[in-house]
């Protein structure tokens, strides 16, 4: 692992980035899309990368809070994770599976 010199006063949005490999449950992926839609509806011009980075960069959680959050996530059901659902009483939920790569707004 190499050390990389970074100016602590540089804007984080313009600082060097790193590819992160993640596999997320489809329900979590759809929650990201729903949060992105909410930000867009509020007038923000953003994308999934920036939204996730903003959520992580601004989270100020203690170890105990993180533990509670992890335990809540581990016991969550698919329906608990989805936002803005019209089918909350449905026995089966249809999730959209996107291919990797940039998404085109429709």
MIFI-58304 format. One record per atom (N, C-alpha, C, O, CB): x negated, y, z; residue in three letters. Coordinates in steps of 0.1 Angstrom, whole numbers, padded with zeros to 4 digits, always signed. Atoms other than C-alpha are relative to their C-alpha. Glycine has a CB too. Layout:
<lumnus>
XYZala
...
</lumnus>
This chain:
<lumnus>
-0008-0012+0000unk
+0000+0000+0000unk
-0009+0012+0000unk
-0018+0014+0008unk
+0010+0000+0012unk
+0008-0013+0001unk
-0014+0034-0010unk
+0007+0011+0007unk
+0019+0012+0007unk
-0003+0003-0015unk
-0005-0012-0006unk
-0010+0066+0009unk
+0002+0010-0011unk
-0007+0012-0020unk
-0009+0005+0011unk
-0002-0010+0010unk
+0005+0094-0012unk
+0001+0013+0007unk
+0010+0015+0016unk
+0013-0003-0008unk
-0001-0013-0006unk
-0001+0130-0002unk
+0013+0007-0004unk
+0016+0008-0016unk
-0013+0009-0003unk
-0012-0007+0003unk
+0031+0150+0000unk
+0001+0013+0008unk
-0003+0013+0020unk
+0013-0009+0004unk
-0001-0013-0006unk
+0037+0187+0008unk
+0013-0001+0008unk
+0024-0003+0002unk
+0001+0011-0010unk
-0012+0001-0008unk
+0062+0187+0038unk
+0010+0011-0003unk
+0021+0010+0001unk
-0004+0000+0014unk
-0009-0012+0004unk
+0077+0220+0024unk
+0006-0002-0013unk
+0014+0007-0017unk
-0008+0013+0001unk
-0006+0003+0013unk
+0085+0205-0010unk
+0015-0004+0002unk
+0018-0011+0011unk
-0008-0010-0008unk
-0014+0004-0001unk
+0122+0202-0017unk
+0001-0015-0003unk
-0005-0021-0012unk
+0008+0007-0011unk
-0001+0015+0001unk
+0131+0165-0012unk
+0006-0004-0013unk
+0002-0015-0018unk
+0008-0005+0012unk
-0006+0004+0013unk
+0152+0165-0044unk
-0010+0001-0011unk
-0007-0005-0022unk
+0012+0010-0003unk
+0010+0000+0011unk
+0121+0173-0064unk
-0013-0008+0004unk
-0023-0008-0004unk
-0004+0015-0003unk
+0012+0008-0004unk
+0097+0151-0045unk
-0001-0014-0007unk
+0009-0018-0013unk
+0000-0002+0015unk
+0002+0013+0006unk
+0083+0118-0057unk
+0010-0010+0004unk
+0014-0010+0016unk
-0015-0005+0002unk
-0010+0010-0004unk
+0108+0090-0058unk
-0005-0014-0001unk
-0016-0016-0006unk
+0013+0002-0008unk
+0004+0015+0000unk
+0107+0052-0055unk
+0013-0008-0004unk
+0024-0005+0001unk
-0005-0004+0014unk
-0010+0009+0004unk
+0128+0026-0072unk
+0003-0010+0012unk
-0006-0016+0017unk
-0003-0008-0013unk
-0004+0009-0011unk
+0148+0006-0046unk
+0009-0011-0006unk
+0019-0007-0012unk
+0007+0008+0012unk
-0008+0011+0005unk
+0162-0028-0055unk
+0010-0004+0011unk
+0006-0008+0022unk
-0009-0012-0004unk
-0011+0003-0009unk
+0196-0034-0038unk
+0010-0009-0007unk
+0013-0006-0019unk
+0006+0012+0006unk
-0012+0006+0005unk
+0224-0058-0043unk
+0011+0003+0011unk
+0009+0000+0023unk
-0002-0016-0002unk
-0010-0003-0009unk
+0256-0046-0027unk
+0013-0007-0003unk
+0015-0011-0015unk
+0003+0016-0001unk
-0013+0005+0003unk
+0290-0061-0023unk
+0008+0009-0009unk
+0007+0021-0009unk
+0008-0003+0013unk
-0007-0008+0009unk
+0314-0050-0050unk
+0009+0011+0007unk
+0011+0022+0002unk
+0009-0009-0009unk
-0009-0010-0008unk
+0337-0033-0024unk
-0009+0012+0004unk
-0004+0023+0004unk
+0006-0007+0012unk
+0009-0011-0004unk
+0307-0012-0012unk
-0003+0008-0013unk
-0003+0021-0012unk
-0013-0005+0006unk
+0002-0007+0012unk
+0299-0003-0048unk
+0012+0008-0004unk
+0010+0020-0008unk
-0003-0010-0012unk
-0012-0008+0003unk
+0335+0008-0053unk
+0002+0012+0009unk
+0007+0022+0006unk
+0012-0009-0001unk
-0001-0010-0010unk
+0333+0028-0021unk
-0009+0012-0004unk
-0006+0024-0003unk
-0004-0005+0014unk
+0009-0010+0004unk
+0303+0047-0035unk
+0007+0008-0012unk
+0006+0020-0012unk
-0013-0006-0006unk
-0007-0007+0011unk
+0323+0055-0067unk
+0011+0009+0006unk
+0013+0020+0000unk
+0006-0011-0009unk
-0010-0008-0005unk
+0352+0067-0046unk
-0005+0013+0007unk
+0000+0023+0006unk
+0009-0008+0010unk
+0007-0012-0006unk
+0329+0090-0025unk
-0005+0009-0010unk
-0004+0022-0009unk
-0011-0005+0009unk
+0005-0008+0011unk
+0314+0102-0057unk
+0011+0008-0006unk
+0010+0020-0009unk
-0007-0008-0011unk
-0011-0007+0006unk
+0348+0110-0071unk
+0005+0011+0009unk
+0009+0022+0005unk
+0012-0010-0002unk
-0004-0010-0010unk
+0357+0129-0039unk
-0009+0013-0001unk
-0005+0024-0001unk
+0000-0005+0014unk
+0010-0011+0001unk
+0325+0150-0042unk
+0002+0008-0013unk
+0002+0020-0013unk
-0015-0005+0001unk
-0002-0006+0013unk
+0332+0157-0079unk
+0013+0008+0001unk
+0013+0020-0004unk
+0001-0011-0011unk
-0013-0007-0001unk
+0368+0167-0071unk
-0002+0013+0008unk
+0006+0022+0007unk
+0011-0009+0006unk
+0003-0011-0009unk
+0354+0191-0045unk
-0009+0010-0007unk
-0013+0020-0001unk
-0006-0004+0013unk
+0008-0010+0008unk
+0333+0208-0073unk
-0015-0003+0000unk
-0022+0005-0006unk
+0002+0013+0006unk
+0014+0003+0001unk
+0300+0191-0068unk
-0004-0007-0013unk
+0003-0016-0018unk
-0004-0009+0012unk
+0006+0007+0012unk
+0279+0180-0098unk
-0011-0009+0006unk
-0022-0004+0009unk
-0006+0010-0011unk
+0009+0010-0006unk
+0262+0149-0085unk
+0001-0013-0007unk
+0008-0015-0016unk
+0003-0001+0015unk
+0000+0013+0005unk
+0255+0113-0091unk
-0002-0010+0011unk
-0004-0006+0023unk
-0011-0002-0011unk
+0001+0010-0011unk
+0253+0080-0072unk
-0013+0001+0007unk
-0013+0000+0020unk
+0002-0014-0006unk
+0013+0000-0006unk
+0216+0083-0066unk
-0001+0012+0010unk
-0005+0010+0022unk
-0011+0002-0010unk
+0001-0011-0009unk
+0219+0118-0051unk
+0010-0001+0012unk
+0006+0002+0023unk
+0004+0013-0007unk
-0010+0002-0010unk
+0250+0109-0031unk
-0005-0009+0011unk
-0005-0006+0023unk
+0013-0005-0005unk
+0005+0009-0009unk
+0234+0079-0015unk
-0012+0006+0008unk
-0014+0004+0020unk
-0004-0013-0007unk
+0012-0006-0007unk
+0201+0098-0008unk
+0005+0011+0010unk
-0001+0011+0021unk
-0008+0007-0011unk
-0005-0011-0009unk
+0221+0127+0008unk
+0006-0007+0013unk
+0003-0002+0024unk
+0011+0008-0007unk
-0006+0007-0012unk
+0240+0102+0031unk
-0011-0005+0009unk
-0011-0004+0021unk
+0009-0011-0005unk
+0011+0005-0008unk
+0207+0086+0042unk
-0008+0011+0006unk
-0012+0010+0017unk
-0008-0009-0009unk
+0009-0011-0004unk
+0187+0118+0044unk
+0006+0008+0012unk
-0002+0014+0019unk
-0004+0009-0011unk
-0006-0009-0010unk
+0212+0136+0066unk
+0006-0008+0012unk
+0011-0002+0022unk
+0011+0008-0006unk
-0005+0008-0011unk
+0222+0107+0089unk
-0010+0001+0012unk
-0022-0002+0011unk
+0001-0015-0004unk
+0008-0001-0013unk
+0210+0113+0125unk
+0006-0010+0010unk
+0015-0006+0018unk
+0000+0015+0006unk
-0007+0010-0009unk
+0219+0081+0143unk
-0011-0007+0009unk
-0022-0009+0005unk
+0006-0011-0009unk
+0009+0007-0010unk
+0204+0065+0174unk
+0000-0015-0004unk
+0008-0020-0012unk
+0005+0002+0014unk
+0000+0015+0002unk
+0195+0028+0175unk
+0013-0006+0004unk
+0018-0016-0003unk
-0012-0006+0008unk
-0013+0005-0004unk
+0227+0021+0194unk
+0011+0003-0010unk
+0019-0006-0013unk
+0003+0006+0014unk
-0010-0004+0010unk
+0248+0040+0169unk
-0002-0009-0013unk
+0008-0013-0018unk
-0001+0015-0003unk
+0003+0008+0011unk
+0231+0021+0141unk
+0005-0015+0002unk
+0011-0021-0006unk
-0015+0000-0004unk
-0005+0014-0004unk
+0238-0012+0159unk
+0015-0001-0001unk
+0020-0011-0006unk
-0005-0003+0014unk
-0015+0001+0001unk
+0275-0004+0163unk
+0005+0001-0014unk
+0014-0006-0018unk
+0006+0012+0008unk
-0004-0001+0014unk
+0277+0006+0126unk
-0003-0013-0007unk
+0006-0018-0015unk
-0008+0011-0006unk
+0003+0013+0007unk
+0260-0026+0115unk
+0010-0011+0005unk
+0014-0019-0004unk
-0014-0005+0004unk
-0010+0010-0005unk
+0283-0047+0137unk
+0014+0002-0006unk
+0021-0008-0010unk
+0001+0000+0015unk
-0012-0003+0006unk
+0313-0029+0123unk
+0000-0005-0015unk
+0010-0011-0019unk
+0004+0015+0001unk
+0001+0004+0014unk
+0301-0035+0087unk
+0001-0015-0001unk
+0008-0020-0010unk
-0013+0005-0006unk
+0001+0015+0001unk
+0294-0072+0094unk
+0014-0006+0002unk
+0016-0018-0003unk
-0010-0005+0010unk
-0013+0005-0002unk
+0330-0077+0105unk
+0011+0006-0008unk
+0022+0002-0007unk
+0004+0001+0015unk
-0010-0007+0009unk
+0347-0055+0079unk
+0005-0010-0011unk
-0003-0019-0015unk
-0007+0012-0006unk
-0006+0007+0012unk
+0370-0070+0053unk
-0001+0009-0012unk
-0003+0021-0011unk
+0015-0004+0004unk
+0001-0007+0012unk
+0370-0060+0017unk
+0010+0012+0000unk
+0006+0023-0004unk
+0003-0009-0012unk
-0010-0010-0001unk
+0402-0040+0022unk
-0004+0012+0009unk
+0001+0023+0007unk
+0013-0005+0004unk
+0004-0010-0010unk
+0386-0021+0051unk
-0010+0010-0007unk
-0011+0022-0003unk
-0006-0006+0012unk
+0011-0008+0006unk
+0357-0008+0029unk
+0005+0009-0012unk
+0000+0020-0014unk
-0010-0010-0006unk
-0004-0008+0011unk
+0377+0004-0001unk
+0008+0013+0004unk
+0015+0013+0014unk
+0010-0009-0009unk
-0006-0013-0003unk
+0389+0040-0002unk
+0011+0003-0011unk
+0010-0003-0022unk
-0010+0012+0000unk
-0010-0005+0009unk
+0419+0056-0019unk
+0007-0011-0008unk
+0009-0011-0020unk
-0007+0009-0010unk
-0007+0012+0006unk
+0438+0023-0025unk
+0014+0003-0001unk
+0021+0009+0007unk
-0003-0012+0008unk
-0015+0000+0002unk
+0473+0021-0039unk
+0006-0014+0003unk
+0018-0015+0003unk
+0003+0004-0014unk
-0005+0014-0002unk
+0475-0017-0032unk
-0003-0005+0013unk
-0007-0017+0015unk
-0007-0008-0011unk
+0004+0004-0013unk
+0470-0018+0005unk
+0007-0012+0005unk
+0003-0019+0015unk
+0002+0012+0010unk
-0008+0012-0005unk
+0497-0045+0009unk
-0002-0012-0009unk
+0004-0022-0007unk
+0014+0004+0001unk
+0002+0010+0009unk
+0485-0066-0020unk
-0007-0012+0006unk
-0016-0010+0014unk
-0007+0005-0013unk
+0007+0012-0005unk
+0474-0102-0014unk
-0014-0002-0007unk
-0023-0008-0002unk
+0008-0013-0003unk
+0012+0001+0008unk
+0447-0099-0041unk
-0003+0014-0005unk
+0006+0022-0009unk
+0001-0010-0012unk
+0005-0013+0005unk
+0426-0068-0050unk
-0008-0002-0012unk
-0017-0011-0012unk
-0007+0008+0011unk
+0008+0000+0012unk
+0412-0062-0085unk
-0012+0010+0002unk
-0009+0022+0003unk
+0008+0003-0012unk
+0012-0008-0001unk
+0376-0049-0082unk
-0006+0001-0014unk
-0006-0008-0022unk
-0010-0005+0010unk
+0007-0003+0013unk
+0357-0034-0112unk
-0015-0004+0002unk
-0021+0000+0012unk
+0002+0014-0005unk
+0014+0003+0000unk
+0323-0049-0119unk
-0007+0007-0011unk
-0004+0004-0023unk
-0002-0016-0001unk
+0007-0008+0010unk
+0300-0025-0137unk
-0013-0007-0003unk
-0019-0013+0005unk
-0003+0014+0005unk
+0013+0005+0004unk
+0270-0035-0157unk
-0011+0010+0006unk
-0008+0021+0008unk
-0001-0001-0015unk
+0011-0009-0005unk
+0236-0021-0145unk
-0002+0012-0010unk
+0000+0011-0022unk
-0013-0008+0002unk
+0003-0011+0009unk
+0226+0013-0158unk
+0009+0012+0003unk
+0018+0011+0012unk
+0001-0003-0014unk
-0009-0012-0002unk
+0241+0048-0159unk
+0014-0002-0003unk
+0018-0010-0012unk
-0006+0012-0008unk
-0014+0001+0003unk
+0278+0051-0157unk
+0005+0012-0007unk
+0000+0024-0004unk
+0008-0002+0014unk
-0006-0011+0007unk
+0298+0073-0180unk
+0013+0004+0006unk
+0022-0005+0008unk
+0002-0004-0015unk
-0012-0005-0006unk
+0325+0094-0164unk
+0011-0001-0010unk
+0009+0003-0022unk
-0001+0014+0006unk
-0011+0001+0009unk
+0359+0088-0179unk
+0011+0008+0005unk
+0022+0009-0002unk
+0005-0015-0001unk
</lumnus>
